[in-house]
Amino acid sequence: MKKLLLLLLAILYAIQTFAGNFTYEYKGQTITYTVIDPNAKTCKTADGNQYGDVPGNRVSGDLVLPSNPQDGDVEYTLTEIGGYAFQLCREMTSIVIPNSVTTIRHDAFAGCSSLTAVEIPNSVTLIENSVFAGCSGLTTVEISNCVTSIGSSVFNNCSSLTAIAIPNSVTSIGPYAFLGCSSLTSVEIPNSVQAIGMWAFYSCSSLTSVSIGNSVQSIGRCAFSWCTALTSVVIPNSVTYIDPSAFEYCSSLTWAVIPNSVTYIGWDVFYKCDSLIRSACPYGVTNPFSSGIIISYPREGAIAEDGFIYGPDKSFIYFAPLDLEGDFITPESVETIGSYAFYDCSALTSLTLSKKLNKIGTQAFYGCDMIKTIIYPTQKPCELDTDIFSAKVFRSATLYVPDEAVNTFKSLPVWCLFRHIKGIESSGIEDVLNNSDSCEIDYSTPYEVYNLNGVKVGNSTDGLAPGLYIVRQGRAVEKIALPFSYF
């Protein structure tokens, strides 16, 4: 009975579509089209049969679709690519979609395993489910800037896809959208996206980095599960829900930050993430981490920014991103650096501490063994524990303090453990407004560069880390932000 019903449905489907079908030959390919609206003279490529291996058209090689196919003397506008239109056309190698197309229906190119590249024109606003599912040879895709949603399973098991640019028009990424895209190495989810569906990036085993836009409100179940190459994740403070198992079995994950906006975390979110070294989550949230140091911070007034977690007014640093590298200048407002805040930031090479600093917590910089320079422009050093830095840093790094405070530091507990303590040249500059409108700096002639603590850092901006600096040339002084162009 069931088989008879399916047969009748197939017959009805064939009768319904046959009446409006016509064929048109273009650039060596003869394609069947179906009239959508005879009055508006719009059409689509013929739908396939969902009950078997019957695409709307059987093609091979390169396919170029016309924007205006003709039925005799009547010209139509191609606005859609039909459902199952070219499914399982395993020998089709490329397709050119005209700018007249606005919709690509479900499963249109599913299983086209020889298809290597696709450019979706800006006319397309809707891509339905499973459009490119199983296109195992697909390496690159350009998505229209007008597409608002990436539907369910659109790129499911596109195992050769190495990169994907998600346009700013997209507001949601559907379930299973990129499941099994095992060659995908990085993903940038734009600020326009509000939801990441369940299993969306499941088993993207080559994915090493993901940037999640600051409008995402929910991360679905198993969304990044089994992304075994993923090393870090910063969840933006727009997210309120993280569903169960979202990052489970991300075995290379070394750090993660949960913002204070999160009100619900499901079970096993970071299950079997056994490489976690240091992570942060707000008070009141059930600890989701399976290993490593967990830094809890108060919700009230917390600021999440670029992987850092600050306290109110940036007076407290609770957490710094583990992949921090090069030079770090502590914001002028910082009074406290919490325990383990920079623990194992192994690529950090120099450190400038705030003059307002009055406390550094336990092992705050432990494991930062590449630090060679520490600048602390104050005559009143804070107290600290002996394990703030590792023995290697005490032994090999140079601590720069004001000239008049060198002997003080050499006599104080813990600070005296630094073998190399030297005086620094101070600019005498305390607070400088950006007065670039009232003075001119000639960058082609000698000038001096200071950090915001008034410590001279060089005679050029070349090689300096991005940030705010003070430039002085004679009596002219101005504050600049790097990267900075003065040509």
C-alpha positions in Angstrom: 0.0 0.0 0.0 2.8 2.3 0.9 4.6 1.6 -2.4 1.4 2.3 -4.3 0.9 5.6 -2.5 4.5 6.7 -3.3 3.9 5.7 -7.0 0.7 7.8 -7.2 2.5 10.8 -5.6 5.3 10.5 -8.1 2.8 10.3 -11.0 0.9 13.3 -9.7 4.2 15.2 -9.3 5.3 14.3 -12.8 1.9 15.3 -14.3 1.9 18.6 -12.4 5.3 19.6 -13.5 5.2 18.2 -17.0 2.5 20.6 -18.2 4.8 23.6 -17.6 8.1 22.1 -18.7 10.2 23.1 -21.7 13.7 22.5 -22.8 16.4 24.9 -23.9 19.9 24.4 -25.2 22.5 26.8 -24.0 26.3 26.6 -24.3 26.3 22.9 -25.2 23.8 21.8 -22.4 20.1 21.1 -22.9 18.2 21.8 -19.7 14.6 21.2 -18.7 12.9 24.2 -17.1 9.5 24.6 -15.4 7.3 27.7 -15.7 6.7 29.3 -12.3 4.4 32.2 -13.4 3.3 32.3 -17.0 2.2 35.9 -16.6 5.4 37.2 -15.1 7.3 34.8 -17.4 9.5 33.3 -14.7 10.8 29.8 -14.5 13.1 27.5 -12.6 15.3 24.5 -13.5 13.1 21.4 -13.2 12.7 19.8 -9.9 14.1 16.3 -9.3 12.3 13.3 -7.9 12.9 13.0 -4.1 11.9 9.3 -4.2 14.9 8.1 -6.1 18.1 8.9 -8.0 16.3 11.1 -10.5 17.5 14.7 -10.7 15.6 17.4 -12.6 18.4 17.3 -15.1 21.2 14.9 -15.7 24.4 16.8 -16.7 28.2 16.4 -16.7 31.1 18.7 -17.2 30.7 22.5 -17.0 27.3 24.0 -16.8 26.4 27.6 -17.5 22.8 28.5 -16.9 21.2 31.3 -18.9 19.3 34.1 -17.3 16.7 34.0 -20.0 15.9 30.6 -21.4 13.3 30.4 -24.2 10.4 28.2 -25.0 10.0 28.9 -28.8 9.4 32.6 -29.1 8.6 33.1 -25.4 11.5 34.3 -23.2 11.5 33.5 -19.5 13.6 34.8 -16.6 15.3 32.1 -14.6 14.6 33.0 -10.9 15.0 29.6 -9.1 17.1 26.4 -9.2 14.6 23.7 -8.3 14.7 21.2 -5.5 16.9 18.1 -6.4 17.5 19.9 -9.7 21.0 18.5 -10.2 21.3 16.0 -7.3 23.9 13.2 -7.7 25.2 14.6 -11.0 28.6 13.2 -10.0 30.4 14.2 -13.2 29.3 17.9 -13.2 32.5 19.9 -12.5 31.4 23.5 -12.4 28.3 25.7 -12.6 27.7 29.3 -13.4 24.5 30.7 -11.8 23.1 33.9 -13.5 22.3 37.1 -11.6 18.6 36.5 -12.3 18.4 33.7 -9.7 17.0 34.6 -6.3 16.4 31.2 -4.8 18.3 27.9 -4.7 15.9 25.1 -3.5 16.8 22.2 -1.2 19.2 19.5 -2.4 19.7 21.3 -5.7 23.4 20.1 -6.0 23.5 17.4 -3.3 26.0 14.7 -4.0 27.7 16.4 -6.9 31.0 15.1 -5.8 33.1 16.5 -8.8 31.9 20.1 -8.3 35.0 22.0 -7.1 34.0 25.7 -6.9 30.8 27.7 -6.8 30.1 31.4 -6.9 26.6 32.4 -5.7 25.6 35.8 -7.2 24.4 38.7 -5.1 20.9 38.2 -6.6 20.4 35.1 -4.4 18.7 35.8 -1.1 17.6 32.2 -0.1 19.6 29.0 0.0 17.5 26.1 1.2 18.5 23.0 3.1 21.1 20.5 1.9 21.9 22.5 -1.3 25.5 21.3 -1.5 25.4 18.4 0.9 27.8 15.7 0.0 29.7 17.8 -2.5 33.0 16.2 -1.4 35.1 17.8 -4.1 34.0 21.4 -3.3 37.0 23.5 -2.2 35.7 27.1 -2.4 32.3 28.8 -2.2 31.5 32.5 -2.6 28.2 33.3 -0.9 26.0 36.1 -2.0 26.0 39.3 0.2 22.2 39.1 0.2 21.8 35.7 1.7 20.2 36.0 5.1 20.3 32.4 6.3 22.5 29.4 5.8 20.0 26.5 6.0 20.2 23.1 7.5 22.9 20.8 6.1 23.7 23.2 3.3 27.4 22.2 3.2 27.1 19.0 5.2 30.1 16.7 4.5 31.8 19.0 2.0 35.0 17.3 3.1 37.3 19.3 0.8 36.0 22.8 1.7 39.0 24.7 3.1 37.5 28.2 3.7 34.2 29.8 3.8 33.4 33.6 3.9 30.0 34.1 5.7 28.7 37.5 4.5 27.4 40.1 6.9 23.8 39.6 5.6 23.5 36.2 7.3 21.6 36.2 10.6 21.5 32.4 11.3 23.5 29.3 10.6 21.2 26.3 10.5 21.6 22.8 12.1 24.3 20.6 10.5 25.2 23.4 8.1 29.0 22.6 8.0 28.9 19.2 9.7 31.8 17.0 8.6 33.7 19.8 6.7 36.9 18.1 7.7 39.2 20.4 5.7 37.8 23.7 7.0 40.6 25.5 8.9 39.1 28.7 10.1 35.7 30.4 10.4 34.7 34.0 11.0 31.1 34.3 12.1 30.0 37.9 11.4 28.3 40.2 13.8 25.0 39.8 11.9 24.6 36.2 13.0 22.2 35.7 15.9 22.1 31.9 16.2 24.4 29.0 15.5 22.3 25.8 15.0 22.9 22.4 16.6 25.7 20.3 15.1 26.5 23.3 12.8 30.3 22.6 12.8 30.3 19.1 14.2 33.5 17.2 13.3 35.2 20.0 11.5 38.4 18.2 12.5 40.9 20.7 10.9 39.2 23.8 12.4 41.9 25.6 14.4 40.2 28.9 15.0 36.7 30.4 15.1 35.7 34.0 15.6 32.1 34.3 16.9 30.4 37.6 16.2 29.1 39.8 19.0 25.4 39.4 18.1 25.2 35.6 18.5 22.7 34.8 21.3 22.7 31.0 21.3 25.1 28.2 20.5 23.3 25.0 19.6 23.9 21.5 20.9 27.1 19.9 19.6 27.7 23.0 17.5 31.5 22.6 17.6 31.7 19.1 19.1 34.7 17.0 17.8 36.5 20.0 16.4 39.7 18.3 17.5 42.1 21.0 16.2 40.4 24.0 17.8 42.8 25.6 20.2 40.8 28.5 21.7 37.3 30.0 21.9 36.0 33.4 23.0 32.3 33.4 23.4 31.0 37.0 22.9 29.0 38.7 25.7 25.9 38.6 23.5 25.4 34.9 24.2 22.9 33.9 26.8 22.4 30.1 26.0 25.0 27.5 25.4 23.4 24.1 24.7 24.7 20.7 25.9 27.9 19.3 24.4 28.6 22.4 22.4 32.4 22.0 22.5 32.7 18.4 23.7 35.8 16.4 22.5 37.6 19.5 21.4 40.7 17.8 22.5 43.2 20.6 21.5 41.3 23.4 23.2 43.7 25.1 25.6 41.5 28.0 26.9 38.0 29.3 26.8 36.1 32.4 28.1 32.4 32.3 29.2 31.1 35.9 29.3 28.9 37.3 32.1 25.9 37.4 29.7 25.5 33.6 29.8 22.6 32.5 31.9 22.4 28.9 30.9 25.0 26.3 30.1 24.0 22.8 29.3 25.7 19.6 30.4 29.0 18.4 29.0 29.7 21.6 27.1 33.4 21.1 27.4 33.4 17.3 28.1 36.7 15.6 27.2 38.5 18.9 26.5 41.5 17.5 28.3 44.0 20.1 27.0 42.4 23.0 28.8 45.0 25.0 30.7 43.1 28.0 31.8 39.5 29.2 31.4 37.1 31.7 32.8 33.4 31.8 33.7 31.2 34.0 35.8 30.0 33.3 39.4 26.7 31.5 39.4 27.3 29.4 36.3 27.8 25.7 36.8 31.5 25.0 36.1 31.4 23.6 32.5 35.2 22.8 32.2 36.6 19.3 32.5 40.2 20.3 33.2 42.7 23.1 33.8 42.6 26.2 36.0 39.2 27.8 36.3 39.0 31.5 37.0 35.6 32.6 38.4 34.8 36.3 38.3 31.8 38.4 39.5 29.2 39.2 36.9 28.5 42.7 38.2 30.4 45.3 36.1 32.6 42.7 34.4 34.0 43.7 31.0 34.8 41.1 28.3 37.0 42.5 25.6 39.4 40.8 23.1 39.6 37.6 25.2 40.3 39.6 28.5 38.0 39.7 31.5 38.2 42.9 33.4 36.5 44.1 36.5 34.5 47.4 36.7 36.3 50.4 35.1 39.1 48.0 34.1 40.6 48.3 37.5 41.0 44.5 37.8 42.3 41.9 35.3 40.8 38.5 36.0 41.8 36.7 32.8 44.1 37.3 29.8 43.9 35.2 26.6 46.4 32.3 26.6 47.6 33.1 23.1 48.7 36.6 24.0 52.1 37.3 22.5 54.8 40.0 22.2 54.5 43.2 24.3 51.7 43.8 26.8 51.0 47.2 28.3 48.7 47.1 31.3 45.9 49.7 31.0 46.5 52.7 33.2 43.4 52.0 35.2 44.5 48.6 36.4 45.0 48.3 40.2 44.9 44.5 40.6 46.0 41.6 38.5 44.2 38.5 39.7 45.7 35.1 40.5 46.6 33.0 37.3 45.4 35.9 35.1 48.3 35.5 32.6 49.3 32.0 33.6 51.1 30.2 30.8 51.0 33.1 28.3 54.2 31.5 26.9 54.6 33.9 23.9 54.5 37.1 26.0 58.0 38.7 25.7 57.7 42.1 27.5 55.4 43.6 30.1 54.6 47.1 31.2 52.9 47.4 34.6 50.5 50.2 35.6 51.7 52.8 38.0 48.4 52.3 39.9 49.1 48.6 40.5 48.9 47.6 44.1 48.3 43.9 44.0 49.4 40.9 41.9 47.7 37.6 42.6 49.2 34.1 43.0 51.0 32.8 39.9 49.6 35.6 37.8 52.5 35.4 35.3 53.8 31.9 36.1 54.8 30.0 33.0 55.4 33.2 31.0 59.0 32.1 30.5 59.7 34.2 27.3 59.4 37.5 29.2 62.7 39.4 28.8 61.6 42.9 29.8 59.4 44.2 32.7 58.8 47.9 33.0 57.3 49.1 36.3 57.4 53.0 36.4 56.7 53.5 40.1 58.7 54.2 43.3 56.1 52.4 45.4 56.0 48.7 44.3 53.2 46.4 45.3 53.7 43.3 47.4 53.7 40.0 45.6 54.1 36.3 46.3 57.4 34.5 45.3 55.6 32.4 42.6 54.2 35.4 40.6 56.9 34.7 38.0 58.8 31.5 37.3 62.5 31.1 38.3 63.6 31.5 34.7 62.0 35.0 34.5 63.6 36.1 37.8 66.9 34.9 36.5 67.0 36.2 32.9 64.5 39.1 32.6 65.4 42.7 33.2 63.2 44.7 35.5 63.2 48.5 34.7 62.2 50.9 37.4 62.7 54.6 38.0 66.4 55.5 38.6 65.8 56.6 42.1 63.9 53.4 43.0 66.5 50.8 41.9 68.0 50.3 45.3 64.5 50.1 46.9 63.5 47.3 44.6 66.8 45.5 45.2 66.1 45.5 48.9 62.4 44.4 48.8 61.2 40.8 49.3 60.5 39.0 46.0 61.5 42.0 43.8 65.0 41.4 44.9 64.9 38.0 43.2 65.3 39.7 39.9 69.0 39.5 39.0 68.8 42.4 36.6 67.2 45.6 37.9 68.0 48.8 36.0 66.9 52.4 36.0 64.7 53.8 33.2 64.7 57.2 31.6 61.4 59.0 32.3 59.8 61.5 29.9 58.3 63.5 32.8 55.0 63.2 30.9 52.0 62.3 33.1 48.7 62.9 31.2 48.7 64.1 27.6 45.6 65.0 25.6 45.6 64.3 21.9 46.6 67.8 20.8 47.5 66.8 17.2 45.4 69.8 16.0 47.5 72.3 17.9 51.0 70.8 17.2 52.8 69.1 14.4 55.2 66.2 14.6 57.6 65.8 11.7 58.1 62.0 11.6 60.9 62.4 9.1 63.2 63.9 11.8 64.2 62.5 15.2 61.5 62.0 17.8 60.9 60.0 21.0 58.2 57.5 21.8 56.8 56.8 25.3 54.1 54.5 26.6 51.2 55.9 28.5 53.1 55.5 31.8 55.6 58.0 30.6 58.3 55.4 30.0 60.5 55.8 26.9 60.1 52.8 24.6 62.2 54.0 21.6 63.1 56.6 19.0 60.7 55.2 16.4 57.2 53.6 16.2 58.7 50.8 14.0 58.1 47.4 15.6 55.9 48.6 18.4 52.9 46.6 19.4 49.4 48.0 18.5 48.3 50.5 21.2 48.4 54.0 22.5 51.7 55.9 22.7 53.0 59.4 23.4 55.3 61.0 20.8 57.5 64.0 21.7 59.6 66.1 19.4 61.1 69.2 21.1 58.2 70.9 22.8 55.5 69.2 20.6 53.7 66.3 22.3 50.8 64.2 21.0 49.1 60.9 21.7 48.9 58.4 18.8 47.3 55.0 18.3 49.2 52.3 16.4 48.7 51.1 13.7 49.3 54.8 12.7 49.9 56.4 9.4 51.7 59.7 9.1 52.4 59.8 5.4 
